[in-house]
């Protein structure tokens, strides 16, 4: 499946990384300006990380909901323009400009968001909010109640700290909670409406610029989420209703003990019996906000790595089959052709490739992974991840959110390997980053996507995530407002044009951009 309709290029940049005076990137004016800059660079794709509300660790891959939008991405400025906040509500402390201090931002922003949600409920859009709630009734009432209870218990886990009756969703307990917390529930529904409204405005702008947004779906749901709480039957549990198995991946280049994600694994028999409704609703919701879907850990639709719930590492799990073919066949029957990118990195089996190819989903290639070595120490030029070996049915990247930046990666290589990289790219040290970008852009892959950190030539300080860790640096990087300037826009545009990834002239691209 050709996800873009033609040979194309794109930028990988999450909303939280955008410049903003409010401590975190949001869906406001800076996002609209970034869309214009990306379009001016000749790119036709803007890839985001998952947009859902995050829990402990702030990872967008550990969401409180597989359906909701992250309220922290709401733009205070747009809420003010809509009349839901006052000018004085925008007064804020001095936030770091290069990092997101999630706790600082939440402490300042959440009271203002709750105020805006309350004002929206009692304003001109009350009927629109109710219409939105009815349209999203599959998930939104449960999510809003979950978040109201989450606040009540001080961010505690539903399956360990909540009142047992509420955790088990006993009817009388839920009816009581809905009555006691009705105002909080309505505000959370209003905030989801406002998120969808702001996201729709961004998508309208990107569409007018010829840009498509790429969304991201983590294959598993978080253990402490509205999804597990409201649909526990869809996950493997023991006789007492506790998770019996969790997900992860075995030892690999990222971790010697594997990655113990801790997400509960699906009871696929129940999903099949229900016609995969939960997954179809999830796909539908993502396509309301974005144009293309990247599925993280696509292998999980062929087979998943199951680890006992009490395990301390991921070293002793087992692989179990998943009904991927049945799911995607049913999805295609109900929803037609869905533009999907399959994240197929790591150790893949022939059956994973067969599933991906059966439905025409492009896979992924990461240039950093291509530099492997023969026994004599020479570069293995047959490595599948070297750009000259890519085939058309892949999306090519210099790196992703889980990789170091090119500058950081290259700086840590031994001198002999640095020499091999320079030789392969025919590049001096100072041009390594742009030479790697050029190599990926000139590859045969139909789609090439470059992280903004590499376009800005940032070092390891701009790395987005260190897999298998939970620290204060993960997910916090932010760019400044001057980094993606005319020089870098022009340079990216030049590579898009000479690699056949841009049908516009430089003059036409400049005219797209609104100053």
PLY file of the C-alpha trace (Angstrom):
ply
format ascii 1.0
element vertex 515
property float x
property float y
property float z
element edge 514
property int vertex1
property int vertex2
end_header
0.00 0.00 0.00
1.45 3.38 -1.01
0.78 5.51 2.09
1.46 8.84 0.43
0.36 8.40 -3.19
3.87 9.18 -4.42
7.52 9.20 -3.44
7.58 11.44 -0.39
9.46 12.83 2.60
8.44 13.85 6.09
9.46 15.12 9.51
9.12 13.26 12.82
8.26 15.73 15.59
5.92 15.24 18.54
3.56 18.01 19.67
5.15 18.22 23.13
8.49 19.16 21.50
7.14 22.30 19.86
8.21 25.70 21.20
5.64 27.34 23.47
5.71 29.82 26.32
3.45 27.53 28.36
6.09 24.90 29.16
4.96 22.22 26.71
4.23 22.16 22.99
0.51 22.33 22.22
-2.04 22.44 19.40
-2.04 26.23 19.14
-0.31 28.80 16.93
3.13 27.17 17.11
1.70 23.92 15.73
0.07 25.78 12.84
3.32 27.62 12.15
5.26 24.35 12.23
2.87 22.87 9.69
3.68 25.76 7.37
7.42 25.31 7.87
7.27 21.58 7.25
5.27 22.14 4.08
7.77 24.77 2.95
10.56 22.20 3.34
9.04 20.09 0.59
7.82 17.43 3.01
4.31 16.06 2.66
4.22 14.07 5.92
4.35 15.09 9.58
4.73 12.15 11.94
3.61 12.43 15.58
3.98 10.16 18.58
0.81 8.78 20.23
-1.60 11.57 21.21
-3.22 9.97 24.23
-3.04 11.14 27.86
0.09 9.83 29.58
0.52 8.32 33.01
3.55 7.59 35.18
6.80 8.31 33.33
5.02 10.56 30.79
5.53 8.07 27.98
3.10 8.50 25.07
3.40 4.72 24.66
1.87 4.17 28.12
-1.46 5.92 27.77
-4.29 6.32 30.23
-6.60 5.77 27.27
-6.22 4.29 23.80
-8.96 6.65 22.57
-8.68 9.98 24.40
-6.51 12.93 23.49
-3.90 14.27 25.91
-5.48 17.26 27.64
-2.00 18.69 28.30
-1.70 19.36 24.55
-4.59 21.81 24.59
-3.56 25.35 23.69
-4.30 27.93 26.44
-4.11 30.66 23.80
-6.83 29.05 21.68
-8.96 28.50 24.78
-8.58 32.22 25.51
-9.52 33.14 21.93
-12.64 30.97 22.23
-13.63 32.82 25.40
-13.10 29.92 27.82
-10.17 31.54 29.63
-9.45 35.13 30.62
-6.30 37.05 29.80
-5.06 36.75 33.37
-5.40 32.96 33.14
-2.53 32.97 30.65
-0.07 34.42 33.17
2.43 31.68 33.91
5.69 31.00 35.73
9.02 30.73 33.92
9.12 27.27 32.39
12.26 25.65 30.96
12.48 26.35 27.21
14.47 23.26 26.23
12.68 20.63 28.32
9.18 19.79 29.47
8.85 19.78 33.24
5.69 17.69 33.22
4.93 18.13 36.92
5.45 21.92 36.72
3.27 22.24 33.64
0.53 20.02 35.06
0.40 21.96 38.32
-0.10 25.23 36.43
-2.13 24.04 33.47
-4.67 21.54 34.78
-6.66 24.02 36.93
-6.92 26.31 33.91
-8.01 23.46 31.67
-10.67 22.42 34.15
-11.90 26.02 34.24
-12.01 26.15 30.44
-13.89 22.84 30.29
-16.46 24.09 32.80
-16.94 27.33 30.85
-17.35 25.40 27.60
-20.03 23.24 29.22
-22.02 26.34 30.11
-21.40 28.23 26.90
-22.43 28.25 23.28
-20.96 24.81 22.52
-22.86 22.76 25.07
-24.97 21.11 22.35
-21.83 20.39 20.30
-20.23 18.77 23.35
-23.26 16.54 23.84
-23.23 15.57 20.14
-19.53 14.75 20.47
-20.20 12.61 23.54
-22.86 10.63 21.68
-20.54 10.10 18.72
-17.76 8.85 21.01
-19.98 6.91 23.42
-18.00 3.68 22.91
-15.22 5.05 25.14
-15.77 8.57 26.43
-18.16 8.02 29.36
-15.89 5.33 30.82
-12.84 7.51 30.26
-14.35 10.56 31.94
-15.47 8.52 34.95
-12.06 6.85 35.11
-10.27 10.21 35.16
-12.61 11.63 37.80
-11.87 8.60 39.98
-8.19 8.87 39.13
-8.19 12.40 40.51
-10.15 11.29 43.57
-7.52 8.70 44.45
-4.56 10.97 43.75
-3.23 9.32 40.59
-3.38 5.85 42.13
-3.76 2.58 40.20
-7.31 1.32 39.82
-6.40 -2.33 40.39
-4.36 -1.84 43.57
-5.44 1.32 45.45
-8.98 2.22 44.43
-11.97 1.16 46.44
-12.50 -2.48 45.43
-16.11 -1.94 44.41
-15.13 0.88 42.04
-12.11 -1.02 40.77
-14.29 -4.03 39.99
-16.92 -1.78 38.38
-19.74 -2.93 40.61
-22.97 -1.34 39.41
-23.97 0.40 42.65
-20.48 1.82 43.19
-20.32 3.22 39.64
-23.79 4.76 39.93
-22.75 6.45 43.16
-19.50 7.72 41.61
-21.31 9.09 38.56
-23.63 11.04 40.85
-20.93 12.32 43.23
-18.45 13.18 40.49
-20.90 14.31 37.80
-19.35 17.78 37.42
-15.82 16.40 37.05
-17.04 13.82 34.55
-18.74 16.46 32.40
-15.61 18.63 32.43
-13.44 15.75 31.19
-15.92 15.13 28.37
-15.78 18.83 27.50
-11.97 18.76 27.45
-12.03 15.85 25.03
-14.37 17.84 22.81
-11.99 20.82 22.95
-9.03 18.56 22.15
-10.81 17.17 19.10
-11.74 20.71 18.04
-8.14 21.95 18.24
-6.83 18.79 16.60
-9.36 19.20 13.79
-8.15 22.77 13.20
-4.56 21.57 12.93
-5.56 18.80 10.56
-7.53 21.22 8.40
-4.42 23.41 8.16
-2.08 20.54 7.34
-4.50 19.29 4.69
-4.66 22.72 3.07
-0.85 22.70 2.90
-0.69 19.28 1.28
0.55 17.64 4.49
-0.68 14.35 5.91
-0.43 13.62 9.62
0.92 10.25 10.69
-0.49 9.03 14.00
0.92 6.28 16.18
-0.83 3.40 17.94
0.99 1.46 20.68
-0.10 -2.13 20.18
-0.72 -2.78 23.87
-2.88 -0.94 26.39
-1.41 0.30 29.66
-2.10 -1.74 32.80
-3.37 1.36 34.58
-5.74 2.68 31.93
-9.38 3.33 31.26
-9.22 0.56 28.65
-8.22 -2.21 31.04
-10.57 -0.94 33.75
-13.60 -0.79 31.44
-12.80 -3.84 29.27
-10.92 -6.22 31.55
-12.49 -9.15 29.69
-10.29 -8.33 26.70
-7.09 -9.09 28.66
-5.64 -12.24 30.17
-6.41 -12.51 33.88
-6.42 -15.18 36.59
-9.37 -16.42 38.61
-9.20 -13.35 40.89
-9.29 -10.89 37.99
-5.59 -10.01 38.23
-3.34 -9.81 35.18
-1.82 -13.23 34.57
0.67 -12.22 31.88
2.34 -9.08 30.58
4.08 -8.04 27.40
7.61 -7.17 26.38
10.37 -8.28 24.04
13.28 -10.67 24.62
16.90 -9.50 24.97
18.10 -7.44 21.99
20.45 -4.61 21.07
18.50 -2.23 23.32
18.60 -4.37 26.47
20.52 -7.48 27.60
17.59 -8.60 29.76
14.91 -7.71 27.24
12.20 -5.12 27.72
9.58 -5.81 30.38
6.83 -3.44 29.28
4.34 -4.60 31.89
1.30 -4.09 29.65
-1.31 -6.84 30.06
-1.60 -9.10 27.02
-4.81 -9.49 25.05
-7.16 -12.43 25.28
-7.40 -12.68 21.51
-10.15 -15.31 21.64
-12.47 -12.77 23.22
-11.47 -10.11 20.67
-12.25 -12.52 17.81
-15.58 -13.47 19.36
-16.53 -9.77 19.50
-15.50 -9.19 15.90
-12.46 -7.15 17.00
-14.77 -4.27 17.82
-12.43 -2.64 20.39
-9.58 -2.56 17.87
-11.78 -1.27 15.07
-13.05 1.55 17.27
-9.45 2.36 18.14
-8.47 2.56 14.47
-11.53 4.69 13.72
-10.67 7.11 16.51
-7.05 7.48 15.36
-8.22 8.23 11.83
-10.45 11.02 13.19
-7.26 12.79 14.25
-4.65 11.72 11.67
-4.44 10.52 8.08
-2.06 7.57 8.38
-1.44 5.15 11.25
1.88 3.75 12.39
1.38 0.62 14.53
4.13 0.25 17.09
5.41 -3.32 17.57
3.50 -4.64 14.56
4.95 -8.07 15.26
2.38 -8.41 18.04
-0.28 -9.05 15.40
1.62 -12.14 14.24
2.93 -13.31 17.61
3.47 -11.65 20.96
5.99 -12.26 23.72
4.17 -13.31 26.88
5.86 -13.01 30.28
4.51 -14.17 33.63
3.00 -11.24 35.50
5.37 -11.64 38.47
8.58 -11.81 36.40
11.35 -9.30 37.15
12.89 -9.30 33.64
11.79 -10.27 30.12
14.36 -13.05 29.68
12.05 -16.04 30.14
8.92 -15.26 28.18
7.36 -17.31 25.38
6.04 -16.38 21.94
2.34 -16.94 21.28
0.38 -16.60 18.06
-1.97 -13.68 17.35
-4.89 -13.59 14.85
-3.42 -10.77 12.77
-4.63 -12.12 9.43
-8.19 -12.51 10.72
-8.13 -9.03 12.26
-6.83 -7.15 9.22
-9.16 -9.09 6.92
-12.12 -8.10 9.10
-10.85 -4.51 9.35
-10.53 -4.25 5.57
-14.01 -5.68 5.09
-15.59 -3.18 7.50
-13.50 -0.05 6.91
-11.85 -0.49 3.52
-8.19 0.12 2.84
-6.47 1.66 5.88
-3.12 3.46 5.39
-0.87 1.71 7.93
2.88 1.72 8.57
4.06 -1.46 10.26
6.85 -0.95 12.80
8.72 -4.19 12.13
12.06 -3.46 13.79
14.05 -6.00 15.78
14.13 -9.73 15.20
11.36 -10.56 12.73
10.23 -13.95 11.45
9.15 -14.72 7.87
5.54 -14.86 9.06
5.69 -11.22 10.21
6.92 -10.14 6.77
4.24 -12.29 5.13
1.50 -10.62 7.21
2.80 -7.15 6.39
3.10 -7.92 2.68
-0.27 -9.68 2.57
-2.01 -6.40 3.42
0.43 -4.08 1.68
1.72 -2.32 4.80
5.15 -0.71 4.39
7.72 -1.65 7.03
10.46 0.48 8.54
14.21 0.85 8.02
16.56 2.71 10.38
19.86 3.88 8.88
21.72 3.71 12.19
21.07 -0.03 12.36
22.79 -0.57 9.01
26.34 -0.15 10.22
27.33 -3.70 11.13
30.74 -5.25 10.68
32.30 -8.29 9.04
34.73 -10.53 10.94
37.69 -8.62 9.46
36.27 -5.34 10.83
35.06 -4.03 7.47
31.59 -2.62 6.90
28.97 -5.20 5.97
27.61 -3.56 2.84
24.91 -6.24 2.53
23.18 -5.17 5.73
19.45 -4.69 5.05
19.42 -1.42 7.01
22.02 0.36 4.88
20.14 2.88 2.71
21.38 1.54 -0.64
19.70 -1.81 0.16
16.18 -0.47 0.85
13.31 -1.60 -1.32
10.31 0.56 -2.15
7.92 -0.99 0.38
9.55 0.61 3.41
9.53 3.90 5.28
13.15 4.94 5.78
14.39 6.86 8.83
17.74 8.11 10.09
16.40 7.17 13.55
13.24 7.19 15.65
12.23 8.37 19.12
14.04 5.33 20.56
17.38 6.09 18.88
20.12 8.52 19.69
20.39 11.43 17.28
22.77 10.96 14.35
25.17 13.47 15.89
25.06 11.68 19.24
25.30 8.19 17.73
28.24 9.09 15.51
30.09 10.82 18.34
30.08 7.61 20.41
31.51 5.34 17.68
35.11 4.10 17.86
37.46 5.82 15.42
37.58 2.80 13.09
33.79 2.76 12.79
33.64 6.52 12.32
36.04 6.08 9.41
33.76 3.45 7.86
30.72 5.73 8.24
32.56 8.65 6.65
33.72 6.39 3.82
30.23 5.00 3.20
28.67 8.45 3.18
31.63 10.12 1.40
31.41 12.77 4.08
33.65 14.79 6.39
32.85 14.83 10.12
31.10 18.18 10.03
28.64 17.01 7.37
27.86 13.54 8.79
24.29 14.38 9.81
23.20 15.89 6.52
25.08 13.20 4.60
23.11 10.54 6.46
19.88 12.40 5.76
20.84 12.61 2.11
21.60 8.88 1.99
18.16 8.05 3.39
16.41 10.54 1.11
18.20 9.17 -1.97
17.31 5.57 -1.09
14.78 3.54 -3.03
12.25 3.57 -0.18
9.04 5.27 -1.26
8.89 7.27 1.97
11.69 8.91 3.96
11.05 10.51 7.37
13.66 12.42 9.35
13.44 13.28 13.07
13.51 17.02 13.69
16.51 16.54 16.01
18.57 15.38 13.02
17.37 18.23 10.81
18.57 20.55 13.59
21.85 18.55 13.91
21.35 18.07 17.64
23.47 15.82 19.83
22.49 13.26 22.48
21.01 16.00 24.67
18.05 16.01 22.26
17.39 12.27 22.40
13.69 11.62 23.02
13.79 8.26 24.81
16.11 5.68 26.30
14.25 2.33 25.98
13.84 0.24 29.14
14.45 3.27 31.37
12.24 5.70 33.24
14.07 8.93 33.95
13.54 12.68 33.92
15.06 13.06 30.43
12.73 10.76 28.52
10.06 12.46 26.40
11.08 15.96 27.57
13.06 17.40 24.63
11.80 20.66 23.14
13.06 22.64 20.17
13.53 26.41 20.17
11.55 28.72 17.95
14.50 29.64 15.71
16.00 26.21 15.03
13.97 25.17 12.00
14.96 28.28 10.07
15.08 29.18 6.39
18.53 27.62 6.00
17.40 24.20 7.27
14.05 24.43 5.50
15.87 25.20 2.26
18.36 22.40 2.73
15.64 19.86 3.42
13.69 21.15 0.44
16.73 20.70 -1.79
17.08 17.04 -0.74
13.33 16.46 -1.16
13.53 17.86 -4.69
16.66 16.09 -5.94
15.49 12.76 -4.48
12.17 13.06 -6.29
10.21 13.39 -3.06
8.68 16.80 -3.80
6.57 17.77 -6.77
6.83 21.50 -6.00
9.41 24.02 -7.05
11.23 25.97 -4.33
9.21 29.09 -5.25
5.91 27.21 -5.00
6.95 25.79 -1.64
7.85 29.24 -0.32
4.41 30.51 -1.38
2.81 27.83 0.81
4.25 29.33 3.91
2.21 32.00 5.64
4.26 34.61 7.47
0 1
1 2
2 3
3 4
4 5
5 6
6 7
7 8
8 9
9 10
10 11
11 12
12 13
13 14
14 15
15 16
16 17
17 18
18 19
19 20
20 21
21 22
22 23
23 24
24 25
25 26
26 27
27 28
28 29
29 30
30 31
31 32
32 33
33 34
34 35
35 36
36 37
37 38
38 39
39 40
40 41
41 42
42 43
43 44
44 45
45 46
46 47
47 48
48 49
49 50
50 51
51 52
52 53
53 54
54 55
55 56
56 57
57 58
58 59
59 60
60 61
61 62
62 63
63 64
64 65
65 66
66 67
67 68
68 69
69 70
70 71
71 72
72 73
73 74
74 75
75 76
76 77
77 78
78 79
79 80
80 81
81 82
82 83
83 84
84 85
85 86
86 87
87 88
88 89
89 90
90 91
91 92
92 93
93 94
94 95
95 96
96 97
97 98
98 99
99 100
100 101
101 102
102 103
103 104
104 105
105 106
106 107
107 108
108 109
109 110
110 111
111 112
112 113
113 114
114 115
115 116
116 117
117 118
118 119
119 120
120 121
121 122
122 123
123 124
124 125
125 126
126 127
127 128
128 129
129 130
130 131
131 132
132 133
133 134
134 135
135 136
136 137
137 138
138 139
139 140
140 141
141 142
142 143
143 144
144 145
145 146
146 147
147 148
148 149
149 150
150 151
151 152
152 153
153 154
154 155
155 156
156 157
157 158
158 159
159 160
160 161
161 162
162 163
163 164
164 165
165 166
166 167
167 168
168 169
169 170
170 171
171 172
172 173
173 174
174 175
175 176
176 177
177 178
178 179
179 180
180 181
181 182
182 183
183 184
184 185
185 186
186 187
187 188
188 189
189 190
190 191
191 192
192 193
193 194
194 195
195 196
196 197
197 198
198 199
199 200
200 201
201 202
202 203
203 204
204 205
205 206
206 207
207 208
208 209
209 210
210 211
211 212
212 213
213 214
214 215
215 216
216 217
217 218
218 219
219 220
220 221
221 222
222 223
223 224
224 225
225 226
226 227
227 228
228 229
229 230
230 231
231 232
232 233
233 234
234 235
235 236
236 237
237 238
238 239
239 240
240 241
241 242
242 243
243 244
244 245
245 246
246 247
247 248
248 249
249 250
250 251
251 252
252 253
253 254
254 255
255 256
256 257
257 258
258 259
259 260
260 261
261 262
262 263
263 264
264 265
265 266
266 267
267 268
268 269
269 270
270 271
271 272
272 273
273 274
274 275
275 276
276 277
277 278
278 279
279 280
280 281
281 282
282 283
283 284
284 285
285 286
286 287
287 288
288 289
289 290
290 291
291 292
292 293
293 294
294 295
295 296
296 297
297 298
298 299
299 300
300 301
301 302
302 303
303 304
304 305
305 306
306 307
307 308
308 309
309 310
310 311
311 312
312 313
313 314
314 315
315 316
316 317
317 318
318 319
319 320
320 321
321 322
322 323
323 324
324 325
325 326
326 327
327 328
328 329
329 330
330 331
331 332
332 333
333 334
334 335
335 336
336 337
337 338
338 339
339 340
340 341
341 342
342 343
343 344
344 345
345 346
346 347
347 348
348 349
349 350
350 351
351 352
352 353
353 354
354 355
355 356
356 357
357 358
358 359
359 360
360 361
361 362
362 363
363 364
364 365
365 366
366 367
367 368
368 369
369 370
370 371
371 372
372 373
373 374
374 375
375 376
376 377
377 378
378 379
379 380
380 381
381 382
382 383
383 384
384 385
385 386
386 387
387 388
388 389
389 390
390 391
391 392
392 393
393 394
394 395
395 396
396 397
397 398
398 399
399 400
400 401
401 402
402 403
403 404
404 405
405 406
406 407
407 408
408 409
409 410
410 411
411 412
412 413
413 414
414 415
415 416
416 417
417 418
418 419
419 420
420 421
421 422
422 423
423 424
424 425
425 426
426 427
427 428
428 429
429 430
430 431
431 432
432 433
433 434
434 435
435 436
436 437
437 438
438 439
439 440
440 441
441 442
442 443
443 444
444 445
445 446
446 447
447 448
448 449
449 450
450 451
451 452
452 453
453 454
454 455
455 456
456 457
457 458
458 459
459 460
460 461
461 462
462 463
463 464
464 465
465 466
466 467
467 468
468 469
469 470
470 471
471 472
472 473
473 474
474 475
475 476
476 477
477 478
478 479
479 480
480 481
481 482
482 483
483 484
484 485
485 486
486 487
487 488
488 489
489 490
490 491
491 492
492 493
493 494
494 495
495 496
496 497
497 498
498 499
499 500
500 501
501 502
502 503
503 504
504 505
505 506
506 507
507 508
508 509
509 510
510 511
511 512
512 513
513 514
